[in-house]
Amino acid sequence: MSNTIIKYILIVLIIALLGVGIFAYTYEFAEEDFDKKVMGICILIFSFIWMPLFIYYRYKDKKKEDFILSNEKLKEMNDYGRKE
């Protein structure tokens, strides 16, 4: 998938989730706990669909080595702290 497609999917999905969540919170349904079910489904979709898509979109072009703490990076951090 292209970056722009994923970007627009993320934007549309978060707006839809927020809209449905706010609607479920404010509207009174005929079924007693239907609003709680809708809110739970929104949270599950956010957790298991939106968040992994967001993480993939943000970190797919990054190098894994940039996020790993190695001895060289520790030495650089120690030297940087001593210079100040």
Distance bins in CASP14 RR format, pairs under 12 A and 6 or more apart:
PFRMAT RR
TARGET T0000
AUTHOR 0000-0000-0000
RMODE 2
METHOD distances of the structure
MODEL  1
1 7 0 0 0 0 1 0 0 0 0 0 0
1 8 0 0 0 0 0 1 0 0 0 0 0
1 9 0 0 0 0 1 0 0 0 0 0 0
1 10 0 0 0 0 0 1 0 0 0 0 0
1 53 0 0 0 0 1 0 0 0 0 0 0
1 56 0 0 0 0 1 0 0 0 0 0 0
1 57 0 0 0 0 1 0 0 0 0 0 0
1 60 0 0 0 0 1 0 0 0 0 0 0
2 8 0 0 0 0 1 0 0 0 0 0 0
2 9 0 0 0 0 0 1 0 0 0 0 0
2 57 0 0 0 0 0 1 0 0 0 0 0
2 60 0 0 0 0 0 1 0 0 0 0 0
3 9 0 0 0 0 0 1 0 0 0 0 0
3 10 0 0 0 0 0 1 0 0 0 0 0
3 53 0 0 0 0 0 1 0 0 0 0 0
3 56 0 0 0 0 0 1 0 0 0 0 0
3 57 1 0 0 1 0 0 0 0 0 0 0
3 58 0 0 0 0 0 1 0 0 0 0 0
3 60 0 0 0 0 1 0 0 0 0 0 0
3 61 0 0 0 0 1 0 0 0 0 0 0
4 10 0 0 0 0 0 1 0 0 0 0 0
4 11 0 0 0 0 0 1 0 0 0 0 0
4 57 0 0 0 0 0 1 0 0 0 0 0
5 11 0 0 0 0 0 1 0 0 0 0 0
5 12 0 0 0 0 0 1 0 0 0 0 0
5 53 0 0 0 0 0 1 0 0 0 0 0
5 57 0 0 0 0 1 0 0 0 0 0 0
6 12 0 0 0 0 0 1 0 0 0 0 0
6 13 0 0 0 0 0 1 0 0 0 0 0
6 50 0 0 0 0 0 1 0 0 0 0 0
6 52 0 0 0 0 0 1 0 0 0 0 0
6 53 1 0 0 1 0 0 0 0 0 0 0
6 54 0 0 0 0 1 0 0 0 0 0 0
6 55 0 0 0 0 0 1 0 0 0 0 0
6 56 1 0 0 1 0 0 0 0 0 0 0
6 57 1 0 1 0 0 0 0 0 0 0 0
6 58 0 0 0 0 1 0 0 0 0 0 0
6 60 0 0 0 0 1 0 0 0 0 0 0
6 61 0 0 0 0 0 1 0 0 0 0 0
7 13 0 0 0 0 0 1 0 0 0 0 0
7 14 0 0 0 0 0 1 0 0 0 0 0
7 53 0 0 0 0 1 0 0 0 0 0 0
7 54 0 0 0 0 1 0 0 0 0 0 0
7 56 0 0 0 0 0 1 0 0 0 0 0
7 57 1 0 0 1 0 0 0 0 0 0 0
7 58 0 0 0 0 0 1 0 0 0 0 0
8 14 0 0 0 0 0 1 0 0 0 0 0
8 15 0 0 0 0 0 1 0 0 0 0 0
8 53 0 0 0 0 0 1 0 0 0 0 0
8 57 0 0 0 0 0 1 0 0 0 0 0
9 15 0 0 0 0 0 1 0 0 0 0 0
9 16 0 0 0 0 0 1 0 0 0 0 0
9 49 0 0 0 0 1 0 0 0 0 0 0
9 50 0 0 0 0 1 0 0 0 0 0 0
9 53 1 0 0 1 0 0 0 0 0 0 0
9 54 0 0 0 0 0 1 0 0 0 0 0
9 56 0 0 0 0 0 1 0 0 0 0 0
9 57 0 0 0 0 1 0 0 0 0 0 0
10 16 0 0 0 0 0 1 0 0 0 0 0
10 17 0 0 0 0 0 1 0 0 0 0 0
10 46 0 0 0 0 0 1 0 0 0 0 0
10 49 0 0 0 0 0 1 0 0 0 0 0
10 50 1 0 0 1 0 0 0 0 0 0 0
10 51 0 0 0 0 1 0 0 0 0 0 0
10 52 0 0 0 0 0 1 0 0 0 0 0
10 53 1 0 1 0 0 0 0 0 0 0 0
10 54 1 0 1 0 0 0 0 0 0 0 0
10 55 0 0 0 0 0 1 0 0 0 0 0
10 56 0 0 0 0 1 0 0 0 0 0 0
10 57 1 0 0 1 0 0 0 0 0 0 0
10 58 0 0 0 0 1 0 0 0 0 0 0
11 17 0 0 0 0 0 1 0 0 0 0 0
11 18 0 0 0 0 0 1 0 0 0 0 0
11 50 0 0 0 0 0 1 0 0 0 0 0
11 53 0 0 0 0 0 1 0 0 0 0 0
11 54 0 0 0 0 0 1 0 0 0 0 0
11 57 0 0 0 0 0 1 0 0 0 0 0
12 18 0 0 0 0 0 1 0 0 0 0 0
12 19 0 0 0 0 0 1 0 0 0 0 0
12 50 0 0 0 0 0 1 0 0 0 0 0
12 53 0 0 0 0 0 1 0 0 0 0 0
13 19 0 0 0 0 0 1 0 0 0 0 0
13 20 0 0 0 0 0 1 0 0 0 0 0
13 42 0 0 0 0 0 1 0 0 0 0 0
13 45 1 0 0 1 0 0 0 0 0 0 0
13 46 0 0 0 0 1 0 0 0 0 0 0
13 48 0 0 0 0 0 1 0 0 0 0 0
13 49 1 0 0 1 0 0 0 0 0 0 0
13 50 1 0 1 0 0 0 0 0 0 0 0
13 51 0 0 0 0 0 1 0 0 0 0 0
13 52 0 0 0 0 0 1 0 0 0 0 0
13 53 1 0 0 1 0 0 0 0 0 0 0
13 54 0 0 0 0 1 0 0 0 0 0 0
13 57 0 0 0 0 0 1 0 0 0 0 0
14 20 0 0 0 0 0 1 0 0 0 0 0
14 21 0 0 0 0 0 1 0 0 0 0 0
14 42 0 0 0 0 0 1 0 0 0 0 0
14 45 0 0 0 0 0 1 0 0 0 0 0
14 46 1 0 0 1 0 0 0 0 0 0 0
14 49 0 0 0 0 0 1 0 0 0 0 0
14 50 1 0 0 1 0 0 0 0 0 0 0
14 51 0 0 0 0 0 1 0 0 0 0 0
14 53 0 0 0 0 0 1 0 0 0 0 0
14 54 0 0 0 0 1 0 0 0 0 0 0
15 21 0 0 0 0 0 1 0 0 0 0 0
15 22 0 0 0 0 0 1 0 0 0 0 0
15 50 0 0 0 0 0 1 0 0 0 0 0
16 22 0 0 0 0 0 1 0 0 0 0 0
16 23 0 0 0 0 0 1 0 0 0 0 0
16 41 0 0 0 0 0 1 0 0 0 0 0
16 42 0 0 0 0 1 0 0 0 0 0 0
16 45 0 0 0 0 1 0 0 0 0 0 0
16 46 0 0 0 0 0 1 0 0 0 0 0
16 49 0 0 0 0 0 1 0 0 0 0 0
16 50 0 0 0 0 1 0 0 0 0 0 0
17 23 0 0 0 0 0 1 0 0 0 0 0
17 24 0 0 0 0 0 1 0 0 0 0 0
17 38 0 0 0 0 0 1 0 0 0 0 0
17 39 0 0 0 0 0 1 0 0 0 0 0
17 40 0 0 0 0 0 1 0 0 0 0 0
17 41 0 0 0 0 1 0 0 0 0 0 0
17 42 1 0 1 0 0 0 0 0 0 0 0
17 43 0 0 0 0 1 0 0 0 0 0 0
17 44 0 0 0 0 0 1 0 0 0 0 0
17 45 1 0 0 1 0 0 0 0 0 0 0
17 46 1 0 1 0 0 0 0 0 0 0 0
17 47 0 0 0 0 0 1 0 0 0 0 0
17 48 0 0 0 0 0 1 0 0 0 0 0
17 49 0 0 0 0 1 0 0 0 0 0 0
17 50 1 0 0 1 0 0 0 0 0 0 0
17 51 0 0 0 0 0 1 0 0 0 0 0
18 24 0 0 0 0 0 1 0 0 0 0 0
18 25 0 0 0 0 0 1 0 0 0 0 0
18 39 0 0 0 0 0 1 0 0 0 0 0
18 42 0 0 0 0 1 0 0 0 0 0 0
18 43 0 0 0 0 0 1 0 0 0 0 0
18 45 0 0 0 0 0 1 0 0 0 0 0
18 46 0 0 0 0 1 0 0 0 0 0 0
18 50 0 0 0 0 0 1 0 0 0 0 0
19 25 0 0 0 0 1 0 0 0 0 0 0
19 26 0 0 0 0 0 1 0 0 0 0 0
19 27 0 0 0 0 0 1 0 0 0 0 0
19 38 0 0 0 0 0 1 0 0 0 0 0
19 39 0 0 0 0 0 1 0 0 0 0 0
19 42 0 0 0 0 1 0 0 0 0 0 0
19 46 0 0 0 0 0 1 0 0 0 0 0
20 26 0 0 0 0 0 1 0 0 0 0 0
20 27 0 0 0 0 0 1 0 0 0 0 0
20 35 0 0 0 0 0 1 0 0 0 0 0
20 37 0 0 0 0 0 1 0 0 0 0 0
20 38 1 0 0 1 0 0 0 0 0 0 0
20 39 0 0 0 0 1 0 0 0 0 0 0
20 40 0 0 0 0 0 1 0 0 0 0 0
20 41 0 0 0 0 1 0 0 0 0 0 0
20 42 1 0 1 0 0 0 0 0 0 0 0
20 43 0 0 0 0 0 1 0 0 0 0 0
20 45 0 0 0 0 1 0 0 0 0 0 0
20 46 0 0 0 0 0 1 0 0 0 0 0
21 27 0 0 0 0 1 0 0 0 0 0 0
21 35 0 0 0 0 1 0 0 0 0 0 0
21 36 0 0 0 0 0 1 0 0 0 0 0
21 37 0 0 0 0 0 1 0 0 0 0 0
21 38 1 0 0 1 0 0 0 0 0 0 0
21 39 1 0 1 0 0 0 0 0 0 0 0
21 40 0 0 0 0 1 0 0 0 0 0 0
21 41 0 0 0 0 1 0 0 0 0 0 0
21 42 1 0 1 0 0 0 0 0 0 0 0
21 43 0 0 0 0 1 0 0 0 0 0 0
21 45 0 0 0 0 0 1 0 0 0 0 0
21 46 0 0 0 0 1 0 0 0 0 0 0
22 35 0 0 0 0 0 1 0 0 0 0 0
22 38 0 0 0 0 0 1 0 0 0 0 0
22 39 0 0 0 0 1 0 0 0 0 0 0
22 42 0 0 0 0 1 0 0 0 0 0 0
23 29 0 0 0 0 0 1 0 0 0 0 0
23 34 0 0 0 0 0 1 0 0 0 0 0
23 35 0 0 0 0 1 0 0 0 0 0 0
23 38 0 0 0 0 1 0 0 0 0 0 0
23 39 0 0 0 0 0 1 0 0 0 0 0
23 42 0 0 0 0 1 0 0 0 0 0 0
24 31 0 0 0 0 0 1 0 0 0 0 0
24 33 0 0 0 0 0 1 0 0 0 0 0
24 34 1 0 0 1 0 0 0 0 0 0 0
24 35 1 0 1 0 0 0 0 0 0 0 0
24 36 0 0 0 0 1 0 0 0 0 0 0
24 37 0 0 0 0 1 0 0 0 0 0 0
24 38 1 1 0 0 0 0 0 0 0 0 0
24 39 1 0 1 0 0 0 0 0 0 0 0
24 40 0 0 0 0 1 0 0 0 0 0 0
24 41 0 0 0 0 1 0 0 0 0 0 0
24 42 1 0 0 1 0 0 0 0 0 0 0
24 43 0 0 0 0 0 1 0 0 0 0 0
25 34 0 0 0 0 0 1 0 0 0 0 0
25 35 1 0 0 1 0 0 0 0 0 0 0
25 36 0 0 0 0 1 0 0 0 0 0 0
25 38 0 0 0 0 1 0 0 0 0 0 0
25 39 1 0 0 1 0 0 0 0 0 0 0
25 40 0 0 0 0 0 1 0 0 0 0 0
25 42 0 0 0 0 1 0 0 0 0 0 0
26 35 0 0 0 0 1 0 0 0 0 0 0
26 38 0 0 0 0 0 1 0 0 0 0 0
26 39 0 0 0 0 0 1 0 0 0 0 0
27 34 0 0 0 0 1 0 0 0 0 0 0
27 35 1 0 0 1 0 0 0 0 0 0 0
27 38 0 0 0 0 1 0 0 0 0 0 0
27 39 0 0 0 0 0 1 0 0 0 0 0
28 34 0 0 0 0 1 0 0 0 0 0 0
28 35 1 0 0 1 0 0 0 0 0 0 0
29 35 1 0 1 0 0 0 0 0 0 0 0
29 36 0 0 0 0 1 0 0 0 0 0 0
29 37 0 0 0 0 1 0 0 0 0 0 0
29 38 0 0 0 0 1 0 0 0 0 0 0
29 39 0 0 0 0 0 1 0 0 0 0 0
31 37 0 0 0 0 1 0 0 0 0 0 0
31 38 0 0 0 0 0 1 0 0 0 0 0
33 39 0 0 0 0 0 1 0 0 0 0 0
33 40 0 0 0 0 0 1 0 0 0 0 0
34 40 0 0 0 0 0 1 0 0 0 0 0
34 41 0 0 0 0 0 1 0 0 0 0 0
35 41 0 0 0 0 0 1 0 0 0 0 0
35 42 0 0 0 0 0 1 0 0 0 0 0
36 42 0 0 0 0 0 1 0 0 0 0 0
36 43 0 0 0 0 0 1 0 0 0 0 0
37 43 0 0 0 0 0 1 0 0 0 0 0
37 44 0 0 0 0 0 1 0 0 0 0 0
38 44 0 0 0 0 0 1 0 0 0 0 0
38 45 0 0 0 0 0 1 0 0 0 0 0
39 45 0 0 0 0 0 1 0 0 0 0 0
39 46 0 0 0 0 0 1 0 0 0 0 0
40 46 0 0 0 0 1 0 0 0 0 0 0
40 47 0 0 0 0 1 0 0 0 0 0 0
40 48 0 0 0 0 0 1 0 0 0 0 0
41 47 0 0 0 0 0 1 0 0 0 0 0
41 48 0 0 0 0 0 1 0 0 0 0 0
41 49 0 0 0 0 0 1 0 0 0 0 0
42 48 0 0 0 0 0 1 0 0 0 0 0
42 49 0 0 0 0 0 1 0 0 0 0 0
42 50 0 0 0 0 1 0 0 0 0 0 0
43 49 0 0 0 0 0 1 0 0 0 0 0
43 50 0 0 0 0 0 1 0 0 0 0 0
43 51 0 0 0 0 0 1 0 0 0 0 0
44 50 0 0 0 0 0 1 0 0 0 0 0
44 51 0 0 0 0 0 1 0 0 0 0 0
45 51 0 0 0 0 1 0 0 0 0 0 0
45 52 0 0 0 0 0 1 0 0 0 0 0
45 53 0 0 0 0 0 1 0 0 0 0 0
46 52 0 0 0 0 0 1 0 0 0 0 0
46 53 0 0 0 0 0 1 0 0 0 0 0
46 54 0 0 0 0 1 0 0 0 0 0 0
47 53 0 0 0 0 0 1 0 0 0 0 0
47 54 0 0 0 0 0 1 0 0 0 0 0
47 55 0 0 0 0 0 1 0 0 0 0 0
48 54 0 0 0 0 0 1 0 0 0 0 0
48 55 0 0 0 0 0 1 0 0 0 0 0
49 55 0 0 0 0 0 1 0 0 0 0 0
49 56 0 0 0 0 0 1 0 0 0 0 0
50 56 0 0 0 0 0 1 0 0 0 0 0
50 57 0 0 0 0 0 1 0 0 0 0 0
51 57 0 0 0 0 0 1 0 0 0 0 0
51 58 0 0 0 0 0 1 0 0 0 0 0
52 58 0 0 0 0 0 1 0 0 0 0 0
52 59 0 0 0 0 0 1 0 0 0 0 0
52 60 0 0 0 0 0 1 0 0 0 0 0
53 59 0 0 0 0 0 1 0 0 0 0 0
53 60 0 0 0 0 0 1 0 0 0 0 0
54 60 0 0 0 0 0 1 0 0 0 0 0
55 62 0 0 0 0 0 1 0 0 0 0 0
56 62 0 0 0 0 0 1 0 0 0 0 0
59 66 0 0 0 0 1 0 0 0 0 0 0
59 67 0 0 0 0 1 0 0 0 0 0 0
62 68 0 0 0 0 0 1 0 0 0 0 0
64 70 0 0 0 0 0 1 0 0 0 0 0
65 72 0 0 0 0 0 1 0 0 0 0 0
65 73 0 0 0 0 1 0 0 0 0 0 0
66 73 0 0 0 0 1 0 0 0 0 0 0
67 73 0 0 0 0 0 1 0 0 0 0 0
68 74 0 0 0 0 0 1 0 0 0 0 0
69 75 0 0 0 0 0 1 0 0 0 0 0
69 76 0 0 0 0 0 1 0 0 0 0 0
69 77 0 0 0 0 1 0 0 0 0 0 0
70 76 0 0 0 0 1 0 0 0 0 0 0
70 77 0 0 0 0 0 1 0 0 0 0 0
71 77 0 0 0 0 0 1 0 0 0 0 0
71 78 0 0 0 0 0 1 0 0 0 0 0
72 78 0 0 0 0 0 1 0 0 0 0 0
72 79 0 0 0 0 0 1 0 0 0 0 0
73 79 0 0 0 0 0 1 0 0 0 0 0
73 80 0 0 0 0 0 1 0 0 0 0 0
74 80 0 0 0 0 0 1 0 0 0 0 0
74 81 0 0 0 0 0 1 0 0 0 0 0
75 81 0 0 0 0 0 1 0 0 0 0 0
75 82 0 0 0 0 0 1 0 0 0 0 0
76 82 0 0 0 0 0 1 0 0 0 0 0
76 83 0 0 0 0 0 1 0 0 0 0 0
77 83 0 0 0 0 0 1 0 0 0 0 0
77 84 0 0 0 0 0 1 0 0 0 0 0
78 84 0 0 0 0 0 1 0 0 0 0 0
END
